[in-house]
Amino acid sequence: MRQIVLDTETTGLEPEQGHRIIEIGCVEVANRELTGRHYHVYINPEREVEDSAVEVHGITNEFLADKPTFQDIAHDFLEFIRGAELIIHNAPFDVGFMDHEFGMLNAGYPRTADVCGIRDSLLMARNKHPGQKNNLDVLCRRYGIDNSNRELHGALLDAEILALVYLAMTGGQTALSLGEAEEGEEVATEIRRLGSDRSPLPVPEPGADELSAHRAFLDGMAEKTAVLWNEQGIC
């Protein structure tokens, strides 16, 4: 299946309070490889961006003033994602905004789930790493993915990083860690395999006393219940 890893930036947290999408970033994955195709656009939300949101993504009202509106880009965006499986970190947030934007157009646009599959990578991470933090920065450390260029949130950069995290998270074990990796703490990023020329591991043989004790233990079990391996002479 064609997959699209997607992220958005917004003016605030709640579409029900009139907040809008201001950036969409998508990267395409096919056969578990990034294809190089992407979709990226900044959007004039026709309202003010909250200061708290600017602190997160750095996108200002002045920067967005001459950008297209969502109505201007809706058709091209929908055609890019149509029929794909969307990979989104905290999917209800982004999909909620997307459905809100499509719904405001009153032009027969469908809901996202009607034209795309949706997979929430945050839910996947929580199932795979229960009880641990699973934000994108933590997952990058856990899977050995370089996100040093990520000083602020940005939809396209975050989509590219999430694509690498998703491929690592679904492609088998790539790092070993018994707990959260703190800043500066070394995390394994590869599987180290023993060489084929290594000496064979020794296999100790049980002594007579050990065999006798084991036999007595099995005989004691046999007095209480049927012991299959005892009856078949396995032990």
GROMACS elastic network, one bead per residue, 0.5 to 0.9 nm:
[ bonds ]
;  ai    aj funct       b0    kb
    1    29     6  0.89349   500
    1    30     6  0.70207   500
    1    31     6  0.77412   500
    1    83     6  0.88666   500
    1    84     6  0.69098   500
    1    85     6  0.70491   500
    2    28     6  0.73851   500
    2    29     6  0.63452   500
    2    30     6  0.52986   500
    2    31     6  0.78350   500
    2    83     6  0.77567   500
    2    84     6  0.51140   500
    2    85     6  0.63704   500
    2    86     6  0.88654   500
    3    27     6  0.84519   500
    3    28     6  0.59037   500
    3    29     6  0.50628   500
    3    30     6  0.63126   500
    3    31     6  0.89331   500
    3    32     6  0.87786   500
    3    81     6  0.85864   500
    3    83     6  0.89283   500
    3    84     6  0.52232   500
    3    86     6  0.58424   500
    3    87     6  0.69758   500
    3   117     6  0.88866   500
    4    26     6  0.62088   500
    4    27     6  0.56515   500
    4    29     6  0.60671   500
    4    30     6  0.87588   500
    4    38     6  0.86537   500
    4    80     6  0.88213   500
    4    81     6  0.67489   500
    4    84     6  0.62704   500
    4    85     6  0.61034   500
    4    87     6  0.60509   500
    4    88     6  0.86458   500
    4   159     6  0.89719   500
    4   163     6  0.86542   500
    5    25     6  0.82694   500
    5    26     6  0.54813   500
    5    27     6  0.53345   500
    5    28     6  0.64038   500
    5    29     6  0.74169   500
    5    85     6  0.83688   500
    5    86     6  0.57482   500
    5    88     6  0.61417   500
    5    89     6  0.89490   500
    5   159     6  0.56298   500
    5   160     6  0.74969   500
    5   162     6  0.70617   500
    5   163     6  0.59076   500
    5   166     6  0.88697   500
    6    24     6  0.74064   500
    6    25     6  0.57810   500
    6    27     6  0.67600   500
    6    28     6  0.89084   500
    6    86     6  0.65830   500
    6    87     6  0.61406   500
    6    88     6  0.54883   500
    6    89     6  0.82237   500
    6    94     6  0.85555   500
    6   155     6  0.76267   500
    6   156     6  0.78954   500
    6   158     6  0.83061   500
    6   159     6  0.53253   500
    6   160     6  0.85900   500
    6   162     6  0.83773   500
    6   163     6  0.87110   500
    7    23     6  0.82963   500
    7    24     6  0.60395   500
    7    25     6  0.53890   500
    7    26     6  0.65615   500
    7    87     6  0.87850   500
    7    88     6  0.64469   500
    7    89     6  0.76209   500
    7    91     6  0.89996   500
    7    94     6  0.70269   500
    7   154     6  0.82478   500
    7   156     6  0.69058   500
    7   157     6  0.88356   500
    7   158     6  0.65919   500
    7   159     6  0.54286   500
    7   162     6  0.87568   500
    8    21     6  0.67441   500
    8    22     6  0.74677   500
    8    23     6  0.54301   500
    8    25     6  0.62871   500
    8    26     6  0.88039   500
    8    94     6  0.62896   500
    8    97     6  0.87477   500
    8    98     6  0.89684   500
    8   154     6  0.78975   500
    8   155     6  0.50906   500
    8   156     6  0.82413   500
    8   158     6  0.88771   500
    8   159     6  0.87186   500
    9    12     6  0.85849   500
    9    20     6  0.87499   500
    9    21     6  0.59696   500
    9    22     6  0.56891   500
    9    24     6  0.66960   500
    9    25     6  0.87594   500
    9    53     6  0.86301   500
    9    57     6  0.72346   500
    9    59     6  0.87849   500
    9    94     6  0.85256   500
    9   153     6  0.79471   500
    9   154     6  0.69697   500
    9   155     6  0.60125   500
   10    13     6  0.72108   500
   10    19     6  0.69417   500
   10    20     6  0.55706   500
   10    22     6  0.51054   500
   10    23     6  0.68591   500
   10    45     6  0.85757   500
   10    49     6  0.78094   500
   10    53     6  0.73504   500
   10    57     6  0.88374   500
   10    97     6  0.83792   500
   11    14     6  0.88816   500
   11    18     6  0.89935   500
   11    19     6  0.54535   500
   11    20     6  0.55959   500
   11    21     6  0.64943   500
   11    22     6  0.66348   500
   11    45     6  0.76510   500
   11    47     6  0.81955   500
   11    48     6  0.70951   500
   11    50     6  0.57620   500
   11    51     6  0.87823   500
   11    52     6  0.89510   500
   11    53     6  0.60552   500
   11    54     6  0.79257   500
   12    15     6  0.78478   500
   12    17     6  0.86876   500
   12    18     6  0.86976   500
   12    19     6  0.54691   500
   12    20     6  0.73356   500
   12    21     6  0.86846   500
   12    49     6  0.69647   500
   12    50     6  0.60824   500
   12    51     6  0.89715   500
   12    52     6  0.78342   500
   12    53     6  0.58150   500
   13    17     6  0.83790   500
   13    19     6  0.68857   500
   13    20     6  0.89089   500
   13    53     6  0.83807   500
   13    93     6  0.82797   500
   14    17     6  0.53936   500
   14    18     6  0.70652   500
   14    19     6  0.58138   500
   14    20     6  0.84374   500
   14    93     6  0.86561   500
   14    96     6  0.89266   500
   14    97     6  0.80883   500
   15    18     6  0.50903   500
   15    20     6  0.63033   500
   15    21     6  0.88374   500
   15    96     6  0.74719   500
   15    97     6  0.59222   500
   15   100     6  0.66810   500
   15   101     6  0.86602   500
   16    19     6  0.70987   500
   16   100     6  0.83022   500
   18    47     6  0.85768   500
   19    45     6  0.81119   500
   19    47     6  0.80097   500
   19    48     6  0.88195   500
   19    49     6  0.82607   500
   19    97     6  0.83047   500
   20    44     6  0.89354   500
   20    45     6  0.55972   500
   20    46     6  0.83681   500
   20    47     6  0.79989   500
   20    49     6  0.87249   500
   20    97     6  0.69638   500
   20    98     6  0.89286   500
   20   100     6  0.83880   500
   20   101     6  0.73060   500
   21    24     6  0.75251   500
   21    42     6  0.87155   500
   21    43     6  0.69243   500
   21    44     6  0.83631   500
   21    45     6  0.64480   500
   21    70     6  0.78879   500
   21    94     6  0.88626   500
   21    97     6  0.67443   500
   21    98     6  0.76833   500
   21   101     6  0.77088   500
   22    41     6  0.83093   500
   22    42     6  0.56239   500
   22    44     6  0.61846   500
   22    45     6  0.58461   500
   22    49     6  0.87193   500
   22    59     6  0.82512   500
   22    64     6  0.77468   500
   22    69     6  0.88132   500
   22    70     6  0.84539   500
   23    40     6  0.75164   500
   23    41     6  0.57561   500
   23    43     6  0.57328   500
   23    44     6  0.88458   500
   23    59     6  0.88823   500
   23   154     6  0.79494   500
   23   155     6  0.62399   500
   23   156     6  0.84666   500
   24    39     6  0.75884   500
   24    40     6  0.56238   500
   24    41     6  0.55438   500
   24    42     6  0.66637   500
   24    43     6  0.80988   500
   24    77     6  0.89026   500
   24   154     6  0.88388   500
   24   155     6  0.56535   500
   24   156     6  0.70053   500
   25    38     6  0.75194   500
   25    39     6  0.58340   500
   25    41     6  0.68106   500
   25    42     6  0.88805   500
   25   154     6  0.80192   500
   25   157     6  0.75946   500
   25   158     6  0.78943   500
   25   159     6  0.61716   500
   25   160     6  0.85638   500
   26    37     6  0.85549   500
   26    38     6  0.53683   500
   26    40     6  0.63078   500
   26    80     6  0.89930   500
   26    81     6  0.86299   500
   26   155     6  0.77126   500
   26   156     6  0.61296   500
   26   159     6  0.59298   500
   26   160     6  0.77856   500
   27    34     6  0.73185   500
   27    35     6  0.79975   500
   27    36     6  0.72811   500
   27    37     6  0.61393   500
   27    39     6  0.65514   500
   27    40     6  0.86558   500
   27   156     6  0.75912   500
   27   159     6  0.64038   500
   27   160     6  0.63680   500
   27   163     6  0.76081   500
   28    33     6  0.84314   500
   28    34     6  0.59581   500
   28    35     6  0.58549   500
   28    36     6  0.68966   500
   28    37     6  0.55767   500
   28    38     6  0.59544   500
   28    39     6  0.85621   500
   28   163     6  0.86735   500
   29    32     6  0.59902   500
   29    33     6  0.53217   500
   29    35     6  0.57327   500
   29    36     6  0.83127   500
   29    37     6  0.84043   500
   29   163     6  0.77974   500
   30    33     6  0.54289   500
   30    34     6  0.65213   500
   30    35     6  0.64646   500
   31    34     6  0.84400   500
   32   167     6  0.67664   500
   32   171     6  0.88525   500
   33   167     6  0.82965   500
   34    37     6  0.78060   500
   34   160     6  0.88777   500
   34   163     6  0.79038   500
   34   164     6  0.87799   500
   35    38     6  0.84162   500
   38    80     6  0.88031   500
   38   156     6  0.84495   500
   39    77     6  0.75815   500
   39    80     6  0.74250   500
   39   156     6  0.81376   500
   40   155     6  0.79948   500
   40   156     6  0.63890   500
   41    67     6  0.86748   500
   41    68     6  0.85889   500
   41    73     6  0.82460   500
   41   156     6  0.88456   500
   42    64     6  0.70734   500
   42    67     6  0.62942   500
   42    68     6  0.73662   500
   42    69     6  0.86806   500
   43    46     6  0.88813   500
   43    64     6  0.65122   500
   43    65     6  0.87855   500
   43    66     6  0.87956   500
   43    67     6  0.53926   500
   43    68     6  0.53308   500
   43    69     6  0.52888   500
   43    70     6  0.61190   500
   43    72     6  0.89571   500
   43    73     6  0.83273   500
   44    47     6  0.79595   500
   44    61     6  0.83449   500
   44    63     6  0.89111   500
   44    64     6  0.50970   500
   44    65     6  0.60423   500
   44    66     6  0.70582   500
   44    67     6  0.50581   500
   44    68     6  0.55978   500
   44    70     6  0.72969   500
   45    48     6  0.75389   500
   45    49     6  0.81378   500
   45    61     6  0.89659   500
   45    64     6  0.77779   500
   45    65     6  0.87456   500
   45    67     6  0.88858   500
   45    68     6  0.87379   500
   45    69     6  0.64003   500
   45    70     6  0.73952   500
   46    65     6  0.83590   500
   46    69     6  0.75085   500
   47    61     6  0.83852   500
   48    51     6  0.89823   500
   48    60     6  0.88038   500
   48    61     6  0.63165   500
   49    52     6  0.84646   500
   49    53     6  0.67140   500
   49    54     6  0.68542   500
   49    59     6  0.81593   500
   49    60     6  0.68639   500
   49    61     6  0.61173   500
   50    53     6  0.52338   500
   50    54     6  0.64338   500
   50    55     6  0.88684   500
   51    54     6  0.50493   500
   51    55     6  0.63710   500
   51    56     6  0.89389   500
   51    60     6  0.87143   500
   52    55     6  0.52149   500
   52    56     6  0.67868   500
   53    56     6  0.51665   500
   53    57     6  0.64462   500
   53    58     6  0.76625   500
   53    59     6  0.81647   500
   54    57     6  0.53472   500
   54    59     6  0.55122   500
   54    60     6  0.62120   500
   54    61     6  0.89246   500
   55    58     6  0.56349   500
   55    59     6  0.83835   500
   55   152     6  0.83052   500
   56    59     6  0.85219   500
   56   152     6  0.61774   500
   56   153     6  0.60834   500
   56   154     6  0.89243   500
   57    60     6  0.88006   500
   57   152     6  0.52400   500
   57   154     6  0.59618   500
   57   155     6  0.87781   500
   58   152     6  0.67717   500
   58   153     6  0.77833   500
   58   154     6  0.84472   500
   59    62     6  0.85013   500
   59    63     6  0.66994   500
   59    64     6  0.75248   500
   59   154     6  0.88236   500
   60    63     6  0.52732   500
   60    64     6  0.65208   500
   60    65     6  0.88463   500
   61    64     6  0.52186   500
   61    65     6  0.61642   500
   62    65     6  0.53193   500
   62    66     6  0.82435   500
   63    66     6  0.72943   500
   63    67     6  0.79220   500
   64    67     6  0.52462   500
   64    68     6  0.84313   500
   65    68     6  0.86557   500
   68    71     6  0.79719   500
   68    72     6  0.58323   500
   68    73     6  0.70553   500
   69    72     6  0.52160   500
   69    73     6  0.68256   500
   69    74     6  0.86838   500
   70    73     6  0.52812   500
   70    74     6  0.56586   500
   70   101     6  0.71858   500
   70   102     6  0.85087   500
   70   105     6  0.87793   500
   71    74     6  0.52327   500
   71    75     6  0.79029   500
   71   101     6  0.84262   500
   71   102     6  0.83892   500
   71   105     6  0.67356   500
   72    75     6  0.76354   500
   72    76     6  0.86330   500
   73    76     6  0.56325   500
   73    77     6  0.60463   500
   73    78     6  0.85560   500
   74    77     6  0.52085   500
   74    78     6  0.60149   500
   74    79     6  0.85798   500
   74   101     6  0.86615   500
   74   102     6  0.74704   500
   74   105     6  0.89033   500
   74   109     6  0.88568   500
   75    78     6  0.52201   500
   75    79     6  0.61913   500
   75    80     6  0.86863   500
   75   109     6  0.88805   500
   76    79     6  0.51731   500
   76    80     6  0.62481   500
   76    81     6  0.89226   500
   77    80     6  0.51740   500
   77    81     6  0.65452   500
   77    82     6  0.85353   500
   78    81     6  0.53907   500
   78    82     6  0.57515   500
   78   109     6  0.88763   500
   78   112     6  0.86226   500
   78   115     6  0.86732   500
   79    82     6  0.51300   500
   79    83     6  0.86072   500
   80    83     6  0.86970   500
   80    84     6  0.85151   500
   81    84     6  0.56355   500
   81    85     6  0.80640   500
   81    86     6  0.76006   500
   81   115     6  0.81414   500
   81   116     6  0.70215   500
   82    85     6  0.86572   500
   82   112     6  0.86406   500
   82   115     6  0.54945   500
   82   116     6  0.58469   500
   83   115     6  0.56756   500
   83   116     6  0.51058   500
   83   117     6  0.74393   500
   84   115     6  0.78826   500
   84   116     6  0.52997   500
   84   117     6  0.63009   500
   84   118     6  0.85679   500
   85   116     6  0.55602   500
   85   118     6  0.55301   500
   85   119     6  0.69912   500
   86    91     6  0.88023   500
   86   116     6  0.66222   500
   86   117     6  0.58836   500
   86   119     6  0.59831   500
   86   120     6  0.83117   500
   87    91     6  0.77923   500
   87   117     6  0.86470   500
   87   118     6  0.62892   500
   87   119     6  0.50081   500
   87   120     6  0.61005   500
   87   121     6  0.63823   500
   87   159     6  0.89500   500
   87   162     6  0.84153   500
   87   163     6  0.80181   500
   87   166     6  0.81334   500
   88    92     6  0.86661   500
   88    94     6  0.75361   500
   88    95     6  0.86159   500
   88   118     6  0.74919   500
   88   119     6  0.63765   500
   88   120     6  0.52345   500
   88   121     6  0.58360   500
   88   122     6  0.77285   500
   88   159     6  0.82523   500
   88   162     6  0.80820   500
   89    92     6  0.87777   500
   89    93     6  0.87201   500
   89    94     6  0.84518   500
   89   119     6  0.84547   500
   89   120     6  0.55844   500
   89   123     6  0.79907   500
   89   135     6  0.83965   500
   89   136     6  0.80509   500
   89   162     6  0.76163   500
   90    93     6  0.59510   500
   90    94     6  0.72482   500
   90    95     6  0.89959   500
   90   120     6  0.58477   500
   90   121     6  0.68786   500
   90   122     6  0.53289   500
   90   123     6  0.73033   500
   91    94     6  0.54439   500
   91    95     6  0.58198   500
   91    96     6  0.80782   500
   91   118     6  0.74974   500
   91   119     6  0.72090   500
   91   120     6  0.50885   500
   91   121     6  0.77228   500
   91   122     6  0.78260   500
   91   123     6  0.88156   500
   92    95     6  0.52493   500
   92    96     6  0.56091   500
   92    97     6  0.84881   500
   92   120     6  0.80610   500
   93    96     6  0.52513   500
   93    97     6  0.65186   500
   93    98     6  0.88302   500
   94    97     6  0.52348   500
   94    98     6  0.61860   500
   94    99     6  0.86464   500
   95    99     6  0.59685   500
   95   100     6  0.83422   500
   95   111     6  0.88403   500
   95   112     6  0.68229   500
   95   113     6  0.84483   500
   95   118     6  0.87889   500
   96    99     6  0.52935   500
   96   100     6  0.61367   500
   96   101     6  0.87005   500
   96   112     6  0.89837   500
   97   101     6  0.61718   500
   97   102     6  0.86555   500
   98   101     6  0.51300   500
   98   102     6  0.61943   500
   98   103     6  0.84459   500
   98   111     6  0.81667   500
   98   112     6  0.71537   500
   99   102     6  0.51243   500
   99   103     6  0.58961   500
   99   104     6  0.85750   500
   99   110     6  0.80628   500
   99   111     6  0.55035   500
   99   112     6  0.62170   500
  100   103     6  0.50710   500
  100   104     6  0.62731   500
  100   111     6  0.88264   500
  101   104     6  0.52811   500
  101   105     6  0.68905   500
  102   105     6  0.55404   500
  102   106     6  0.76594   500
  102   107     6  0.82833   500
  102   108     6  0.85202   500
  102   109     6  0.57816   500
  102   110     6  0.71808   500
  102   111     6  0.71922   500
  102   112     6  0.85719   500
  103   106     6  0.60516   500
  103   107     6  0.81639   500
  103   108     6  0.82204   500
  103   109     6  0.69036   500
  103   110     6  0.79740   500
  103   111     6  0.77895   500
  104   107     6  0.84443   500
  105   108     6  0.78526   500
  105   109     6  0.74186   500
  106   109     6  0.72435   500
  110   113     6  0.81767   500
  110   114     6  0.62421   500
  110   115     6  0.72208   500
  111   114     6  0.54124   500
  111   115     6  0.72653   500
  111   116     6  0.89769   500
  112   115     6  0.57072   500
  112   116     6  0.59654   500
  112   117     6  0.82743   500
  112   118     6  0.84484   500
  113   116     6  0.51309   500
  113   117     6  0.60835   500
  113   118     6  0.67699   500
  114   117     6  0.80459   500
  119   122     6  0.89715   500
  119   123     6  0.84919   500
  119   124     6  0.83480   500
  120   123     6  0.54404   500
  120   124     6  0.64669   500
  120   125     6  0.88290   500
  121   125     6  0.60583   500
  121   126     6  0.85680   500
  121   162     6  0.84771   500
  121   166     6  0.69572   500
  122   125     6  0.50505   500
  122   126     6  0.61940   500
  122   127     6  0.86550   500
  122   134     6  0.67482   500
  122   135     6  0.74731   500
  122   136     6  0.86779   500
  123   126     6  0.50897   500
  123   127     6  0.62483   500
  123   128     6  0.85885   500
  124   127     6  0.51993   500
  124   128     6  0.61525   500
  124   129     6  0.85176   500
  124   169     6  0.86729   500
  125   129     6  0.57719   500
  125   130     6  0.78136   500
  125   133     6  0.89924   500
  125   134     6  0.61407   500
  125   135     6  0.88324   500
  125   139     6  0.83032   500
  125   169     6  0.77766   500
  126   129     6  0.51226   500
  126   130     6  0.50555   500
  126   131     6  0.74095   500
  126   132     6  0.74166   500
  126   133     6  0.80545   500
  126   134     6  0.65241   500
  127   130     6  0.55744   500
  128   169     6  0.85627   500
  129   132     6  0.58998   500
  129   133     6  0.81097   500
  129   134     6  0.76549   500
  130   133     6  0.83991   500
  130   134     6  0.89420   500
  132   179     6  0.78650   500
  132   180     6  0.69990   500
  133   138     6  0.66864   500
  133   139     6  0.82553   500
  133   180     6  0.75769   500
  134   137     6  0.80364   500
  134   138     6  0.59169   500
  134   139     6  0.59125   500
  135   138     6  0.54754   500
  135   139     6  0.62578   500
  135   140     6  0.87367   500
  136   139     6  0.50887   500
  136   140     6  0.61397   500
  136   141     6  0.87846   500
  136   158     6  0.82693   500
  136   161     6  0.81055   500
  136   162     6  0.71038   500
  136   165     6  0.80681   500
  137   140     6  0.51388   500
  137   141     6  0.65245   500
  137   142     6  0.87154   500
  137   147     6  0.74691   500
  137   150     6  0.89782   500
  138   141     6  0.52031   500
  138   142     6  0.61274   500
  138   143     6  0.86880   500
  138   180     6  0.79784   500
  138   181     6  0.77689   500
  138   182     6  0.89663   500
  139   143     6  0.60300   500
  139   144     6  0.82434   500
  139   145     6  0.81037   500
  139   162     6  0.89972   500
  139   165     6  0.67779   500
  139   169     6  0.88389   500
  140   143     6  0.53306   500
  140   144     6  0.57648   500
  140   146     6  0.67033   500
  140   147     6  0.68008   500
  140   161     6  0.79493   500
  140   162     6  0.85869   500
  140   164     6  0.86451   500
  140   165     6  0.64939   500
  141   144     6  0.51223   500
  141   145     6  0.62818   500
  141   146     6  0.78008   500
  141   147     6  0.85948   500
  141   181     6  0.69604   500
  141   182     6  0.87902   500
  141   183     6  0.88089   500
  141   187     6  0.73645   500
  142   145     6  0.78854   500
  142   174     6  0.87477   500
  142   175     6  0.65656   500
  142   176     6  0.78910   500
  142   177     6  0.72961   500
  142   180     6  0.79099   500
  142   181     6  0.69879   500
  142   187     6  0.70065   500
  142   188     6  0.83954   500
  142   189     6  0.81534   500
  143   165     6  0.69151   500
  143   168     6  0.66312   500
  143   169     6  0.75510   500
  143   173     6  0.86160   500
  143   174     6  0.61305   500
  143   175     6  0.55713   500
  143   176     6  0.85169   500
  143   187     6  0.84524   500
  143   188     6  0.83989   500
  143   189     6  0.64848   500
  144   165     6  0.89779   500
  144   174     6  0.78887   500
  144   175     6  0.70530   500
  144   187     6  0.73502   500
  144   188     6  0.75481   500
  144   189     6  0.51902   500
  144   190     6  0.85396   500
  145   161     6  0.78457   500
  145   164     6  0.73064   500
  145   165     6  0.71830   500
  145   168     6  0.89057   500
  145   189     6  0.86751   500
  146   149     6  0.80591   500
  146   161     6  0.83694   500
  147   150     6  0.55038   500
  147   151     6  0.87237   500
  147   161     6  0.70603   500
  148   151     6  0.73666   500
  149   152     6  0.85925   500
  149   157     6  0.86728   500
  150   153     6  0.66895   500
  150   154     6  0.79973   500
  150   157     6  0.74498   500
  150   158     6  0.79510   500
  153   157     6  0.77237   500
  153   158     6  0.67512   500
  154   157     6  0.54809   500
  154   158     6  0.57924   500
  154   159     6  0.83701   500
  155   158     6  0.52039   500
  155   159     6  0.60086   500
  155   160     6  0.86584   500
  156   159     6  0.50365   500
  156   160     6  0.62356   500
  156   161     6  0.86601   500
  157   160     6  0.51464   500
  157   161     6  0.62277   500
  157   162     6  0.85250   500
  158   161     6  0.50574   500
  158   162     6  0.59089   500
  158   163     6  0.84588   500
  159   162     6  0.50179   500
  159   163     6  0.60861   500
  159   164     6  0.88145   500
  160   163     6  0.51583   500
  160   164     6  0.66689   500
  160   165     6  0.88659   500
  161   164     6  0.52988   500
  161   165     6  0.63139   500
  161   166     6  0.86616   500
  162   166     6  0.59181   500
  162   167     6  0.84788   500
  163   166     6  0.51310   500
  163   167     6  0.61906   500
  163   168     6  0.86018   500
  164   167     6  0.52066   500
  164   168     6  0.61614   500
  164   169     6  0.84904   500
  165   168     6  0.51286   500
  165   169     6  0.59232   500
  165   170     6  0.85428   500
  166   169     6  0.50007   500
  166   170     6  0.60648   500
  166   171     6  0.82680   500
  167   170     6  0.53301   500
  167   171     6  0.57320   500
  167   172     6  0.89011   500
  168   171     6  0.51769   500
  168   172     6  0.68354   500
  168   173     6  0.76097   500
  168   174     6  0.66402   500
  169   172     6  0.66276   500
  169   173     6  0.74385   500
  169   174     6  0.79899   500
  170   173     6  0.84367   500
  171   174     6  0.80838   500
  173   176     6  0.75518   500
  173   190     6  0.85458   500
  173   191     6  0.80252   500
  174   188     6  0.80453   500
  174   189     6  0.58656   500
  174   190     6  0.55685   500
  174   191     6  0.66679   500
  175   187     6  0.70916   500
  175   188     6  0.50392   500
  175   190     6  0.58360   500
  175   191     6  0.71612   500
  176   187     6  0.70564   500
  176   188     6  0.55299   500
  176   189     6  0.73146   500
  176   190     6  0.82477   500
  176   191     6  0.83602   500
  177   180     6  0.72492   500
  177   181     6  0.73624   500
  177   187     6  0.65709   500
  177   188     6  0.71324   500
  178   181     6  0.86870   500
  181   184     6  0.81840   500
  181   185     6  0.59069   500
  181   186     6  0.74741   500
  181   187     6  0.67732   500
  182   185     6  0.53902   500
  182   186     6  0.85028   500
  183   186     6  0.85287   500
  188   191     6  0.78487   500
  194   197     6  0.85306   500
  194   198     6  0.71862   500
  195   198     6  0.56339   500
  196   199     6  0.86598   500
  197   200     6  0.88152   500
  198   201     6  0.88124   500
  199   202     6  0.88612   500
  200   203     6  0.89666   500
  206   209     6  0.81232   500
  206   210     6  0.58862   500
  206   211     6  0.64312   500
  207   210     6  0.52528   500
  207   211     6  0.62839   500
  207   212     6  0.86875   500
  208   211     6  0.51350   500
  208   212     6  0.61294   500
  208   213     6  0.86326   500
  209   212     6  0.51071   500
  209   213     6  0.61728   500
  209   214     6  0.85798   500
  210   213     6  0.51374   500
  210   214     6  0.61100   500
  210   215     6  0.85933   500
  211   214     6  0.50912   500
  211   215     6  0.61419   500
  211   216     6  0.86486   500
  212   215     6  0.51074   500
  212   216     6  0.62361   500
  212   217     6  0.86535   500
  213   216     6  0.51205   500
  213   217     6  0.62123   500
  213   218     6  0.87676   500
  214   217     6  0.50687   500
  214   218     6  0.63503   500
  214   219     6  0.87017   500
  214   235     6  0.87440   500
  215   218     6  0.51665   500
  215   219     6  0.61655   500
  215   220     6  0.86090   500
  215   235     6  0.76333   500
  216   219     6  0.50465   500
  216   220     6  0.61640   500
  216   221     6  0.87012   500
  217   220     6  0.51599   500
  217   221     6  0.64146   500
  217   222     6  0.87558   500
  218   221     6  0.50314   500
  218   222     6  0.61431   500
  218   223     6  0.88200   500
  218   227     6  0.78053   500
  218   230     6  0.71783   500
  218   235     6  0.83659   500
  219   223     6  0.64851   500
  219   227     6  0.88561   500
  219   230     6  0.81064   500
  220   223     6  0.53811   500
  220   224     6  0.71165   500
  221   224     6  0.54324   500
  221   225     6  0.62975   500
  221   226     6  0.78879   500
  221   227     6  0.70510   500
  222   225     6  0.52266   500
  222   226     6  0.55826   500
  222   227     6  0.55106   500
  222   230     6  0.76380   500
  223   226     6  0.78041   500
  224   227     6  0.89733   500
  226   230     6  0.83217   500
  226   231     6  0.79619   500
  227   230     6  0.53367   500
  227   231     6  0.63444   500
  227   232     6  0.88406   500
  228   231     6  0.52313   500
  228   232     6  0.63117   500
  228   233     6  0.85999   500
  228   234     6  0.85005   500
  229   232     6  0.51618   500
  229   233     6  0.60117   500
  229   235     6  0.61884   500
  230   233     6  0.51169   500
  230   234     6  0.61274   500
  230   235     6  0.59664   500
  231   234     6  0.77462   500
  232   235     6  0.81707   500
